[in-house]
Amino acid sequence: MSRVALFRGVNVGGSRILNMARLRELFTTELHAQAVKTYIQSGNCLYIPPTECPPEHQEQLRIMRAVEKEFGFDVEGTVVRSVDEIREVVADNPLIAELRDEGITFDPKKMVVFFVYTSKPKSVPVTVSGKVLSAARFLAESATTKERLAFHKSGRHLYMYHPNGIGASKFPFKKFETLLGYSVTVRNWNTVTKLIEIGEEVEKELSGAGNSEKGKRKRAVQTEEDGEGNEHVESSAKPAAGNSKRGKRKRAVQTGEDGEGDEHLVSLAKPSKRGRRKI
């Protein structure tokens, strides 16, 4: 099944540059992944792991070591999730029902998901979630934007809804991460749902490649979507021979989502090792 690696604090402000083409090549040649695709510049890499691939929590470390060796900076806090688990995150969002019950129309541009990094499998204790959530809600009340928060039942993901928009939020994210005690990376709701879509494409591509020569020659076409920013899906496959020289030379332009769709909301610069709970 397809997986996604979520990097934090990369391609922000001209530092910690993670080139997506090199990243796809690294996953293909060094990590022996298949059907590798990247999505926008905030650091989302979807792939099919090799048959002998370790569990997700071990694979995180493997990916972090390989990326640090290739790019020269650490990517501590990289989160690996199966696309199936991300599908559960979308299906089990309690805030959508909460908003509906209050007669509030859900706006996906105002929702983000925190992905919690842990070094052991499914080890975020759900029992801790209640205390953290209460404290986080206190922080939200102290801000003027009154964010809504809820944990996923697994304790590995946290939902946050910004009623006035992400760009207008005054929520103290750094304080929240310290309070949580775990390193996190965040993605907006549109990106989370898009990852599911791309993950399904990855699986279909690999399946098709195994069934026909046509599938083996299939190449992903770069696509763009309107909205808060350009969204690019790129494949590790090489351009077809018939492409123009200009197309071969084309390189992905660093993009991000600004305002309502800020991808780098909590993808802060290099996470501090101090105070992070190693579990």
C-alpha positions as semicolon CSV with decimal commas, in nm:
position;residue;x (nm);y (nm);z (nm)
1;M;0,000;0,000;0,000
2;S;0,111;0,357;-0,065
3;R;0,271;0,573;0,200
4;V;0,346;0,941;0,234
5;A;0,645;1,110;0,397
6;L;0,560;1,453;0,540
7;F;0,862;1,677;0,590
8;R;0,857;1,981;0,816
9;G;1,028;2,316;0,793
10;V;1,163;2,274;0,438
11;N;1,164;2,522;0,149
12;V;1,067;2,809;0,378
13;G;1,226;3,149;0,341
14;G;1,501;3,027;0,111
15;S;1,653;2,790;0,366
16;R;1,655;2,412;0,413
17;I;1,591;2,368;0,042
18;L;1,461;2,023;-0,044
19;N;1,465;1,987;-0,421
20;M;1,171;1,769;-0,521
21;A;1,337;1,614;-0,827
22;R;1,639;1,507;-0,619
23;L;1,406;1,384;-0,345
24;R;1,216;1,161;-0,590
25;E;1,544;1,024;-0,722
26;L;1,663;0,955;-0,367
27;F;1,346;0,762;-0,284
28;T;1,377;0,562;-0,605
29;T;1,748;0,479;-0,604
30;E;1,845;0,476;-0,237
31;L;1,522;0,382;-0,063
32;H;1,406;0,151;-0,345
33;A;1,056;0,295;-0,353
34;Q;0,832;0,273;-0,659
35;A;0,587;0,509;-0,831
36;V;0,731;0,806;-0,639
37;K;0,545;1,136;-0,661
38;T;0,588;1,467;-0,482
39;Y;0,318;1,722;-0,416
40;I;0,395;2,095;-0,389
41;Q;0,704;2,230;-0,219
42;S;0,609;2,193;0,148
43;G;0,751;1,841;0,143
44;N;0,500;1,566;0,060
45;C;0,639;1,250;-0,100
46;L;0,409;0,961;-0,193
47;Y;0,543;0,620;-0,288
48;I;0,507;0,245;-0,278
49;P;0,762;0,103;-0,030
50;P;0,976;-0,198;-0,121
51;T;0,855;-0,543;-0,021
52;E;1,103;-0,569;0,265
53;C;1,027;-0,222;0,394
54;P;1,033;-0,173;0,774
55;P;0,732;-0,048;0,972
56;E;0,645;0,318;0,936
57;H;0,809;0,434;1,260
58;Q;1,138;0,271;1,155
59;E;1,107;0,394;0,800
60;Q;1,090;0,752;0,929
61;L;1,442;0,717;1,067
62;R;1,563;0,554;0,747
63;I;1,426;0,840;0,539
64;M;1,566;1,108;0,771
65;R;1,916;0,959;0,756
66;A;1,908;0,929;0,376
67;V;1,782;1,286;0,328
68;E;2,038;1,431;0,569
69;K;2,318;1,251;0,385
70;E;2,194;1,372;0,046
71;F;2,098;1,731;0,129
72;G;2,329;1,813;0,418
73;F;2,072;1,912;0,680
74;D;1,860;1,714;0,920
75;V;1,487;1,665;0,872
76;E;1,405;1,556;1,224
77;G;1,035;1,510;1,278
78;T;0,958;1,364;0,934
79;V;0,627;1,180;0,961
80;V;0,542;0,869;0,761
81;R;0,181;0,758;0,732
82;S;0,005;0,505;0,515
83;V;-0,250;0,654;0,279
84;D;-0,506;0,427;0,446
85;E;-0,442;0,600;0,779
86;I;-0,477;0,942;0,619
87;R;-0,807;0,822;0,475
88;E;-0,917;0,744;0,830
89;V;-0,808;1,089;0,944
90;V;-1,040;1,245;0,685
91;A;-1,330;1,011;0,759
92;D;-1,313;1,052;1,137
93;N;-1,287;1,430;1,167
94;P;-1,511;1,517;1,466
95;L;-1,506;1,891;1,401
96;I;-1,704;1,861;1,078
97;A;-1,999;1,708;1,264
98;E;-1,958;1,960;1,546
99;L;-1,981;2,249;1,302
100;R;-2,275;2,095;1,121
101;D;-2,466;2,048;1,447
102;E;-2,419;2,419;1,518
103;G;-2,541;2,515;1,172
104;I;-2,196;2,629;1,056
105;T;-2,090;2,553;0,701
106;F;-1,756;2,370;0,695
107;D;-1,490;2,555;0,497
108;P;-1,193;2,328;0,411
109;K;-0,966;2,631;0,373
110;K;-1,000;2,691;0,747
111;M;-0,909;2,338;0,862
112;V;-0,561;2,201;0,929
113;V;-0,436;1,866;1,058
114;F;-0,137;1,824;1,290
115;F;0,059;1,505;1,224
116;V;0,240;1,399;1,541
117;Y;0,588;1,253;1,508
118;T;0,669;0,954;1,729
119;S;0,960;0,712;1,713
120;K;0,753;0,410;1,813
121;P;0,443;0,262;1,650
122;K;0,115;0,433;1,743
123;S;0,265;0,540;2,073
124;V;0,094;0,872;2,143
125;P;-0,115;0,791;2,452
126;V;-0,477;0,880;2,391
127;T;-0,516;0,930;2,767
128;V;-0,284;1,230;2,744
129;S;-0,498;1,385;2,473
130;G;-0,760;1,515;2,715
131;K;-0,515;1,721;2,920
132;V;-0,341;1,854;2,613
133;L;-0,669;1,938;2,447
134;S;-0,796;2,129;2,750
135;A;-0,477;2,332;2,766
136;A;-0,481;2,392;2,391
137;R;-0,839;2,515;2,408
138;F;-0,732;2,754;2,681
139;L;-0,467;2,890;2,444
140;A;-0,731;2,922;2,173
141;E;-0,960;3,113;2,409
142;S;-0,677;3,350;2,495
143;A;-0,636;3,428;2,126
144;T;-0,894;3,642;1,952
145;T;-0,969;3,396;1,674
146;K;-1,118;3,118;1,891
147;E;-0,984;2,810;1,716
148;R;-1,161;2,477;1,761
149;L;-0,948;2,173;1,839
150;A;-1,003;1,799;1,854
151;F;-0,786;1,489;1,862
152;H;-0,828;1,198;1,626
153;K;-0,923;0,886;1,820
154;S;-0,574;0,742;1,761
155;G;-0,410;1,034;1,942
156;R;-0,168;1,066;1,648
157;H;-0,345;1,355;1,477
158;L;-0,502;1,680;1,588
159;Y;-0,759;1,883;1,398
160;M;-0,777;2,261;1,421
161;Y;-1,043;2,482;1,266
162;H;-0,977;2,854;1,222
163;P;-1,315;3,034;1,201
164;N;-1,159;3,357;1,070
165;G;-0,917;3,185;0,834
166;I;-0,566;3,048;0,879
167;G;-0,402;3,372;0,771
168;A;-0,580;3,567;1,045
169;S;-0,498;3,319;1,321
170;K;-0,323;3,444;1,634
171;F;-0,301;3,101;1,790
172;P;0,038;3,050;1,967
173;F;0,159;2,751;1,769
174;K;0,506;2,732;1,921
175;K;0,360;2,727;2,271
176;F;0,118;2,459;2,163
177;E;0,393;2,233;2,028
178;T;0,585;2,271;2,353
179;L;0,267;2,189;2,543
180;L;0,204;1,883;2,330
181;G;0,554;1,752;2,397
182;Y;0,587;1,601;2,051
183;S;0,723;1,734;1,726
184;V;0,448;1,797;1,469
185;T;0,405;1,898;1,108
186;V;0,085;2,040;0,970
187;R;-0,107;2,028;0,644
188;N;-0,423;2,208;0,543
189;W;-0,737;2,010;0,473
190;N;-0,722;2,044;0,096
191;T;-0,369;1,904;0,094
192;V;-0,467;1,613;0,320
193;T;-0,751;1,510;0,089
194;K;-0,528;1,558;-0,215
195;L;-0,272;1,319;-0,066
196;I;-0,537;1,046;-0,061
197;E;-0,614;1,108;-0,427
198;I;-0,248;1,097;-0,528
199;G;-0,191;0,786;-0,315
200;E;-0,462;0,607;-0,508
201;E;-0,302;0,717;-0,835
202;V;0,032;0,580;-0,715
203;E;-0,123;0,240;-0,644
204;K;-0,304;0,233;-0,980
205;E;0,013;0,330;-1,162
206;L;0,211;0,047;-1,005
207;S;-0,071;-0,200;-1,071
208;G;-0,098;-0,089;-1,432
209;A;0,277;-0,108;-1,478
210;G;0,271;-0,471;-1,374
211;N;-0,007;-0,561;-1,615
212;S;0,095;-0,405;-1,945
213;E;0,379;-0,240;-2,134
214;K;0,156;0,062;-2,169
215;G;0,142;0,089;-1,794
216;K;0,522;0,068;-1,776
217;R;0,553;0,364;-2,013
218;K;0,295;0,574;-1,834
219;R;0,423;0,910;-1,713
220;A;0,261;1,144;-1,464
221;V;0,169;1,480;-1,613
222;Q;0,231;1,787;-1,402
223;T;-0,101;1,936;-1,300
224;E;-0,202;2,262;-1,148
225;E;-0,503;2,352;-0,942
226;D;-0,655;2,690;-0,875
227;G;-0,707;2,810;-0,522
228;E;-0,476;2,953;-0,265
229;G;-0,168;2,857;-0,465
230;N;-0,042;2,642;-0,749
231;E;-0,039;2,277;-0,657
232;H;0,204;2,055;-0,843
233;V;0,210;1,678;-0,865
234;E;0,535;1,548;-1,002
235;S;0,648;1,196;-1,080
236;S;0,989;1,033;-1,050
237;A;0,949;0,906;-1,406
238;K;1,164;1,068;-1,674
239;P;1,000;1,286;-1,944
240;A;0,885;1,101;-2,255
241;A;1,116;1,113;-2,558
242;G;0,867;1,318;-2,754
243;N;0,872;1,606;-2,508
244;S;1,033;1,933;-2,616
245;K;1,377;2,029;-2,493
246;R;1,214;2,311;-2,308
247;G;0,996;2,063;-2,125
248;K;1,296;1,851;-2,034
249;R;1,470;2,150;-1,884
250;K;1,169;2,264;-1,688
251;R;1,217;2,263;-1,313
252;A;0,953;2,291;-1,048
253;V;0,928;2,643;-0,913
254;Q;0,927;2,671;-0,539
255;T;0,569;2,727;-0,438
256;G;0,376;2,748;-0,121
257;E;0,025;2,825;-0,022
258;D;-0,025;3,165;0,129
259;G;-0,301;3,321;0,329
260;E;-0,588;3,083;0,382
261;G;-0,393;2,779;0,263
262;D;-0,058;2,834;0,431
263;E;0,120;2,499;0,414
264;H;0,400;2,619;0,643
265;L;0,179;2,713;0,935
266;V;0,354;2,486;1,182
267;S;0,623;2,348;0,955
268;L;0,862;2,562;1,151
269;A;1,234;2,586;1,104
270;K;1,458;2,315;1,241
271;P;1,274;2,164;1,540
272;S;1,437;2,192;1,875
273;K;1,555;1,862;2,017
274;R;1,521;2,001;2,365
275;G;1,185;1,940;2,518
276;R;1,077;1,691;2,253
277;R;0,950;1,367;2,397
278;K;1,141;1,066;2,266
279;I;0,909;0,769;2,294
